[in-house]
Amino acid sequence: MSTSKVAIVTGAGSGIGRAVALAFLADGCRVVLSGRRQAALEQTAALAGGGEALVVAADVTDPAAVRNLFDRTVAAFGRLDVLFNNAGVNAPPVPLEDLSPQDWNTVIATNLTGAFLCTREAFRVMKSQQPRGGRIINNGSIAAHSPRRNSAAYTASKHAITGLTKSTSLDGREFDIACGQIDIGNARTELADRLAASSAAPEPLMDVRLVGEAVLRMANLPPEANVLFMTVMATKMPFVGRG
């Protein structure tokens, strides 16, 4: 990625967000690391061992915080070329009838509304800058198409991200704003390791750095090309077919 490019990565303090941010920084991109935990974001910046990283703590469910994130990005770097909408949470794995409205709303607010708020601000910036345009990449999930038990809120939020991706791609077309989505299956993160440890039948995992490389490849495409949907998964995980 050209050193002239500027990217925002939400949820950059751990897991997939951290892996993508480190991949971008290693490739020479100037990266704004965002998330709710300042210390975790600073740790990501330290792990990069160099490169231009700006830490901006922000809650993606707060419109004012999201506006501040994008304003600080433009103030520091002059423009925005790539947004990786990654921030996300899950609800407790309880039977659907026991899922509280509060837990449902928390997941939808972060996973879906947060992505919308960031996309809205990205449009504001990308439409007005010169050269015009940019690229938005949404973190979906194969859970949207093959859900786990007791995951109604998370599954619904990720299914809705696909609709947001398609609408963003369409609405951004005339303004040179491309939008794509990556659906990830079982990257090895601290969260995945905890899930595997608590599962009677752990599923295969893949190195989370492979996800960083995949998102970087999407981001590095020339303006005339776009990956609308990409699925990256552990080869032997039980996703396609039966038996």
N, C-alpha and C positions, 0 to 999 in steps of 0.2 A: 504494500500500500504506500502510495506517495506520502512523503513527510508533510506535504501541504494539506493532507486530509485531517479532519477533526471528527472525532466520534464521541458519542455519549453512550455509556453502558450502564443501565440500571441494574440494581441487585449485584453490584460489582464486588461486594465484600466477601463472597464465598462462592463455592460450587461452580456452576456453569458461567455465571457472570464474571467471576474472577478469571476463569480459564480463557474466556473470550477477550477480556481486557488485557491479559498478559500476551495473548497472541497478537492483538492489535499493536501494543506497545513494542513488542519485539520486531514488528514489521515496519516500525517507524512512524506510526500514527500518533497524533496528539490525542490523548484520551481523557475524557472527564469521567471520573469514577463516582457513581452515585449510589446511594442506598441509605438506610436508616441508621446504620452503625458507623460512626466516625472512625473508631479504632480499627474496625475490620477493613474499611476502605484504605486507611493509611497502611495497613499490613499488605494489602494488595499492591499498593504503590511501591512499598519496600521490596516486595518479591520481584518486581520488574527489574530491579537492579539498574535502572537508568530509563531514559525516555522521558517525554513530557507528559506527566500525569497531573491532573488537577482534581483534588478531592472536594466534592460538594455533597454534603449530607442532605438528603431530601426524602420525604415521604410522598410516594407517587399518588397517594389518594388525596393529597392536599393541593388544590389548584394553584394556590399562591406559591407553595414550595416548588411546584413544577415550573411555574413561570420564572421564578428566581433561578432555578437550575439552568434554564435555557438562556436567560439574560446574562448570567455569569459566564456561560460558555462563549457567547458572542463577544462579551467584553474582554475575555482572556485571549481568544484565538481568532476572532473576527468573522467566523462562519461556522456552519455545521454541515458535514458531509454524510455522516452515518449515525443513525440511532438504532441501538439494539435494545428493544423492549423485552427485558428479561425478568424484572422484579416479580416475584410471585410467592404465594403462601398456600398452605393447605389447611383443611379443617380436620378435626379429630375423626378417625375412621370408625364412626358409629353407624348403627342402622339408620336408614333414611328418616324414619319417623322420629328418631331421637336427635336429628341434626337441628340445632337451634337456629332461629332466624338471624341471631347475631353472628354466629359462625359463618352462615351462608353469606351474609352481607359483607363480612370481612374479606372472604375469598373473592367475591365478585368485585368489590371495591379495589382490591390490589391487582388482581390478575387481569381484569377486563377494563374497568374504569381508569385504572392507572395507565394502562397502555394507550387508551383513548386520549387522556390528558396530555401525555407525552407526544403522541402523534399530532395532536392539535397544535402544540407549540412548535413541533418540528416543521409543520406546514407553514406556520407564520414566518419562521426563519428562512426556510428553504425557498419559499416563493419570492422573498424580497432580496435575497443576496445575489451577488454577481461573482462568478457564474451562477446562474440560477439552478435550483434542483438539489437532489441528494438521494439517499437511499435509507429506507426504514426496514429493519429486519425484526420480525416478531418471533418470540420463543413460544411455539405451540407445544404440543405433546401428542405422542401416539395414544395417550389415554383418552383423547377426544374421540377416537375411533374404536378403541378397544379398552374400555374402562376397567379399573379394578373394582372389586366390591366395596361398598360403603364410601364412595368418593363422588357423590352427586354434585357437590358444589365445585370441586376442582374440575371434574369432567365437563360440566356445563360451561365453566369459564373458558376452558381451552377450546371447546367446540365453538364458542362465540368468537374467539380470536381469529378463527378461519374466516368468519364473516367480516371481521374488521380488516383482515389482510386483503381480502378481495375488494372491499369498498375503498380502502386506502389506495390500492393499486389503480383502480379505475379513476378515482377523484384526483390522484396525483399525476395522471398520465400527461395532461396538457401543460403541466408545470415542471416537467422533467424530474418528477419525484417517483422513484421506483419503490415498490414494496414487495417483500418476500417473507416467507415463514419457514422456520426450521422446526421439525417435529423430532424429538429426541427420545430414544428408548434406552433407559438404564445406563446413564453415564455414572462412573464411579465418583461419587462425592460423599461428603460426611453424611448427608441425609440418606443417600442410597445405601451406604454401609449400615446405617441404623435400621433401615427397613429390611435389609437382607438378614440382619442378625435376629430380627423379631419374626421372620417368616418361616413357616414350616417347609416351604419349598422355594428357597432363594433362586432368583433368576440370574442369568449371566449378566455381567457388567462389562463396560468398555472404558478405556482411559478417557477421562474428561478432556484431556488435551486434544483429542481427535475432534471434539465438538468445537473447540476454539479454532482449529484449523479449518473446519467446514464453514463456520460463520465468516472467517477471514476470506475464504475463497468467494463466498457470496458477495462480500463487501468490495472485493477487488475487481469485480466485473466492470467492464467499460460501461458508460451510460446507456449504450444502445442494447444492452443485454441484461436479463434479470432471471434469477431463479425464483419462481413464484412459490414453489413448495419443494422442500427437501426433507427426506426422512433419513436420519442417521441413527443406527441402532446396533446393539450387540448382536452379532450374527446369529447366535443360537437361542435368542430369547423367543418365547412362545407368543408370537404376534400374528403370523400369517398361517391360516389353516389349522387343521386338527391332526392329532396323532404324532 
